[in-house]
Amino acid sequence: MRQATQKTVPEDRATLGREVVLVLALSLGASGVSALISFVGSLTASRPLSRQTAQLITDHTPGRPWLGLAWQLFSIATALVPVALVAHLMTRGGESLRGTLGFSLNRPTGDLLRGAAIAAVIGGSGLGLYLSAREIGLNLTVVPSDLDGVWWRIPVLIAAAAQNSVVEEVIILGYLVHRLDQRGWRPWQSTAASSLLRGSYHLYQGIGGFIGNVIMGVIFCWLYRRWGRVMPLVVAHALIDIVAFVGAVMLAGKVGWLPAR
């Protein structure tokens, strides 16, 4: 694959550039623009950021649990379509998510151990940064969900966390970094692009969410290049989000240090 990358001609680089723009426009690039607009709205609101909330997963049909579940599953499934598109585009070029990006289940023990270690370090640090940023007025109060009183709340939160991890790490980490490398970008340039984009679509949370995810992006890019596999980072991201989503639900109103909505 490295030989193919080195032989990419200028016309091919231009094609790859257009491909990247389209993939991002259909996925996390569009999310970045949406988050920026949301952040501007929060900044210009009458209340300070710390007194505003960012709702991650909402119940579209309160009081109608089966219809609500259908909407949640639909949202999760459609969010994964850009990943399928990336897989299709890479396969047409003789590449694959499995072989090129290391998105596979063929090393479950190693990926799980590495992912758990990363999640423990970054998850704890991220919580501290979030609480600090909110305390000084740079972050909104992040509320994972308003799925109160529905039996499928925890399974959906876990599924949403898994979906987030797959979409973000496959597209923003594996695919984007790989394509930028193919276009001749230097490692620090592709790392900066991936990390800043990761931060951009978390701007709806506030400045703390942006900074924390940029730092996370730099670390993830370094580890991805070191290991040559995106899967440990998918595992780490999933574990971080699962603990955040489910933990917030379980601890809401029971601990003083966890901001409530």
C-alpha positions, -999 to 999 in steps of 0.1 A, spaced: 0 0 0 29 24 7 42 19 -29 8 27 -43 7 58 -21 41 70 -34 30 65 -70 -1 86 -67 0 111 -95 -12 148 -92 -45 140 -110 -51 112 -85 -43 135 -56 -69 160 -69 -95 132 -72 -87 121 -36 -91 157 -25 -125 160 -40 -134 126 -25 -124 137 10 -144 169 7 -175 150 -3 -171 124 25 -167 151 51 -195 172 37 -218 142 42 -205 134 77 -184 151 103 -174 181 83 -211 191 82 -213 184 119 -184 208 124 -203 236 107 -235 227 126 -215 228 159 -200 262 150 -234 277 144 -247 262 176 -217 276 195 -223 311 181 -259 309 192 -248 299 227 -222 327 229 -248 353 219 -275 340 242 -285 360 273 -273 333 297 -237 324 303 -224 292 288 -222 273 321 -260 278 326 -269 264 292 -272 228 283 -260 207 253 -284 177 249 -267 148 231 -295 122 227 -331 133 228 -364 115 229 -383 125 197 -416 111 208 -421 114 246 -447 90 259 -444 67 228 -415 44 237 -417 20 207 -418 49 182 -390 66 201 -369 34 199 -375 33 161 -363 68 158 -332 61 178 -323 30 158 -329 49 126 -306 77 137 -278 53 147 -281 34 114 -281 64 91 -251 79 110 -231 48 99 -238 53 62 -207 75 56 -186 47 71 -201 23 45 -193 49 18 -157 51 29 -155 13 28 -169 13 -7 -146 40 -20 -115 23 -5 -125 -11 -19 -128 4 -54 -92 16 -51 -79 -18 -40 -78 -9 -3 -100 -18 27 -110 -7 62 -95 -40 75 -62 -41 57 -55 -5 52 -68 11 83 -67 -18 107 -105 -17 114 -110 -54 122 -117 -78 150 -87 -101 144 -68 -89 174 -95 -86 201 -74 -90 232 -47 -65 222 -72 -40 209 -93 -42 241 -63 -39 264 -49 -9 245 -83 7 242 -91 3 279 -57 18 289 -63 48 266 -98 53 278 -88 53 315 -62 80 309 -81 102 284 -115 96 300 -103 108 335 -84 137 321 -114 147 299 -138 147 328 -114 170 347 -111 194 318 -149 194 313 -156 202 349 -129 229 350 -141 245 318 -177 246 330 -167 260 363 -149 290 347 -177 295 322 -161 281 290 -184 251 286 -221 243 285 -235 216 308 -235 184 287 -265 162 293 -261 128 276 -298 122 272 -333 130 282 -344 94 278 -362 91 311 -385 62 319 -379 41 288 -368 5 291 -344 8 261 -324 38 275 -292 20 285 -290 -2 253 -295 28 231 -269 49 249 -244 20 245 -253 17 208 -250 54 203 -215 54 220 -204 26 197 -217 44 166 -199 76 176 -166 58 180 -169 39 147 -179 70 127 -153 93 142 -123 70 143 -128 54 109 -135 87 91 -116 114 110 -86 92 122 -81 64 98 -96 75 65 -87 112 66 -52 107 78 -46 80 52 -60 101 24 -40 132 34 -9 111 35 -16 99 0 -19 135 -11 15 142 1 7 160 34 33 159 61 24 139 93 21 171 114 -2 186 88 -26 156 86 -25 154 124 -34 190 128 -62 187 102 -77 156 118 -74 170 154 -89 204 146 -118 188 127 -124 166 157 -125 196 179 -147 216 156 -177 192 157 -176 193 195 -178 231 197 -215 228 206 -202 219 240 -181 250 244 -144 259 244 -136 231 267 -151 205 244 -131 219 215 -98 220 233 -102 186 249 -110 169 217 -82 186 198 -58 172 224 -74 138 221 -71 140 184 -33 146 185 -28 117 209 -50 94 188 -32 103 156 2 96 172 -10 62 185 -26 54 151 6 60 133 26 41 159 3 10 158 -10 11 123 -44 1 135 -75 22 141 -93 -5 161 -77 2 195 -88 38 192 -123 28 183 -124 7 214 -110 35 235 -136 60 222 -164 36 227 -155 29 263 -151 67 270 -185 74 257 -202 44 273 -189 54 307 -198 90 301 -233 83 288 -243 55 312 -224 70 342 -242 103 338 -276 85 339 -267 64 369 -251 91 389 -274 120 381 -286 136 413 -264 113 434 -231 131 434 -225 167 439 -196 171 414 -216 160 384 -235 189 369 -272 182 365 -294 196 338 
